């Protein structure tokens, strides 16, 4: 099954459910959805679809994937900023990460056991718009946030062992919250601090290789 987003506020079809019979893409149905479902991410096991709605008052939604790929809206939450452009599911399956293009912020939303989204738990604001993308490495230890407006990639460490979850800079001595990454106090649980800079071909900051706990080499996982 193939899911297609679109700008429903501009006469687009919205959230489409399609297939490839005889190698021809065919939209079989559309799902009831808030306007402008423009970026989609599938949750663990393919049971849930998460959607960014590129609206001034940003929204993200969760859809249950049923038999034959049919979608059922589970609910929506504020994205923590304006015009969310990208979402990704953390490898743990416990959090949705969101980049808000219009406001420049990145946000963390908890995912409940049934796939529904909780209210935004954490937001990091930036002085400029155009946050473009936020993804995790395959092991889920590092989160990379691409910010077109600032012209940098921010890297964060997400600690899932603490309750509530916390996120911190890979090297706290080199990066203070609100210094190299202008993070503001979080909303709700957690605290997000970060570091920015140029990155090498392995997704690591140039001149600052970070060794994950228990690793046998200095090469971290490539961001997927």
C-alpha positions in Angstrom: 0.0 0.0 0.0 1.2 3.5 -0.8 0.1 6.7 1.0 0.2 10.1 -0.7 0.1 13.5 1.0 -0.9 16.7 -0.6 -2.1 20.3 -0.2 -5.8 19.9 0.2 -6.2 23.6 0.9 -5.0 24.2 -2.7 -7.3 21.8 -4.4 -5.1 18.8 -3.8 -6.6 15.4 -2.9 -5.3 15.4 0.7 -4.3 12.0 2.1 -4.6 9.4 -0.5 -4.4 5.6 -0.3 -2.9 4.1 -3.5 -1.7 0.8 -4.9 0.3 -0.3 -8.0 -1.9 -2.7 -9.9 -0.1 -3.7 -13.1 2.7 -1.2 -12.2 0.4 1.7 -12.6 -0.1 4.0 -9.5 -3.8 4.2 -8.7 -5.4 6.1 -5.9 -8.2 4.0 -4.5 -9.5 6.2 -1.7 -8.8 9.2 0.4 -8.8 9.4 4.2 -10.6 12.0 6.3 -7.9 14.3 7.5 -7.1 17.9 8.6 -5.9 20.1 5.7 -2.5 19.8 4.0 -1.2 16.4 5.1 2.2 17.0 3.3 4.7 14.7 5.0 4.1 11.1 6.2 6.0 8.7 8.4 5.1 5.0 9.2 5.4 3.9 12.8 6.9 0.6 14.0 5.3 -2.5 12.5 3.4 -0.4 9.9 0.4 -0.2 12.2 0.3 3.6 12.5 0.9 6.4 10.0 2.0 9.8 11.3 1.3 13.0 9.3 2.5 16.6 9.4 -0.1 19.1 8.4 1.7 22.2 6.9 -0.6 24.8 8.4 0.2 28.1 10.1 -1.2 26.6 13.3 0.8 23.4 12.9 -0.7 20.0 13.4 0.5 16.4 13.5 -1.9 13.5 13.3 -1.8 9.7 13.9 -3.8 7.3 11.8 -4.4 3.6 12.5 -3.6 1.4 9.5 -6.3 -1.2 9.1 -7.1 -4.1 6.7 -6.2 -3.3 3.1 -4.3 -0.2 4.3 -7.4 1.7 5.2 -6.7 4.7 7.4 -8.6 5.7 10.5 -7.8 9.0 12.3 -6.7 8.5 15.9 -6.3 12.2 16.7 -4.2 15.3 16.2 -2.0 17.4 18.3 -0.4 20.9 17.9 3.1 20.5 16.4 4.7 23.1 18.7 5.2 25.6 15.8 4.1 26.8 12.4 4.0 24.8 9.2 5.5 21.5 10.2 7.4 20.1 7.2 8.9 16.8 8.4 8.2 14.1 11.0 10.0 11.0 12.0 9.4 8.2 14.5 12.2 7.6 17.0 13.5 4.0 16.7 12.2 3.3 20.2 8.7 3.9 18.9 8.0 6.1 21.9 8.4 9.6 20.4 7.5 11.5 17.2 10.0 14.2 16.2 8.8 17.2 14.2 10.5 20.0 12.3 8.4 23.2 12.0 9.4 25.0 8.8 7.5 28.2 9.5 8.7 28.9 13.0 12.0 27.2 13.0 11.3 25.0 16.0 11.7 21.3 16.5 9.4 19.4 18.8 9.1 16.0 20.6 5.7 14.4 21.1 5.1 11.2 23.1 3.5 8.2 21.4 1.1 6.2 23.5 0.9 2.4 23.5 -2.1 2.5 21.1 -0.2 4.7 18.6 -2.0 8.0 19.5 0.0 11.1 20.1 0.3 12.9 23.4 0.5 16.7 23.7 3.8 18.2 22.7 6.3 17.5 25.5 9.3 19.5 24.3 10.0 22.4 21.9 13.3 24.0 21.0 12.9 27.4 19.5 15.4 29.0 17.0 15.7 32.7 16.1 15.1 32.0 12.5 12.5 30.0 10.5 13.0 27.0 8.2 13.7 24.0 10.3 13.8 21.4 7.6 14.3 17.9 8.9 14.8 15.9 12.1 15.9 12.3 12.2 17.5 9.7 14.5 20.4 7.4 13.9 19.4 3.7 13.6 20.3 2.9 17.2 18.3 5.9 18.5 21.0 7.5 20.5 21.5 10.6 18.4 19.0 13.0 16.9 20.0 15.2 14.0 18.1 18.4 13.1 18.7 20.1 9.8 18.0 23.8 10.0 18.0 25.7 6.7 17.5 29.1 8.2 20.4 28.9 10.7 22.6 27.0 8.1 23.5 24.3 10.5 22.8 20.7 11.6 22.1 20.4 15.3 22.9 17.1 17.1 21.2 15.9 20.3 21.5 13.0 22.6 18.2 11.5 23.6 18.3 9.6 26.9 15.4 7.1 27.1 16.5 5.6 30.3 15.4 8.6 32.4 11.8 9.4 33.4 10.8 11.8 32.1 12.8 11.4 29.0 15.7 13.9 28.7 17.8 15.1 25.7 21.2 16.6 26.1 24.2 17.7 24.2 26.7 15.0 23.3 29.4 17.0 25.2 28.0 19.1 27.9 31.3 20.8 28.5 31.5 22.1 25.0 27.8 23.0 24.5 25.6 24.7 27.0 21.8 24.8 26.6 21.0 28.2 25.1 24.6 28.7 23.9 25.7 27.0 20.7 22.1 25.8 20.1 19.6 28.4 21.3 17.3 26.1 23.2 14.7 27.6 25.4 13.2 25.9 28.5 11.1 23.0 27.4 7.3 22.7 27.6 6.3 19.7 29.7 8.8 16.9 30.4 12.4 16.8 29.4 15.1 19.3 28.4 16.6 19.6 25.0 20.1 21.0 24.5 22.4 20.7 21.5 25.4 21.5 19.5 25.8 22.6 15.9 28.5 22.5 13.3 29.8 20.9 10.1 29.4 17.2 9.7 31.6 14.6 8.1 30.4 11.7 5.8 29.5 9.6 8.8 27.0 12.1 10.3 29.4 13.2 13.1 30.6 16.7 13.9 34.0 17.4 12.3 36.7 17.4 14.9 34.4 15.9 17.6 33.9 12.2 17.3 31.5 10.9 19.9 31.8 7.3 21.2 28.4 5.8 22.2 28.5 3.9 25.5 29.7 0.3 25.0 31.0 0.9 21.4 34.3 -0.6 20.4 35.2 2.1 17.9 34.9 5.8 17.5 32.5 5.6 14.5 28.9 6.2 15.4 25.9 4.9 13.4 25.2 6.8 10.2 22.0 8.8 10.4 19.3 7.1 8.4 
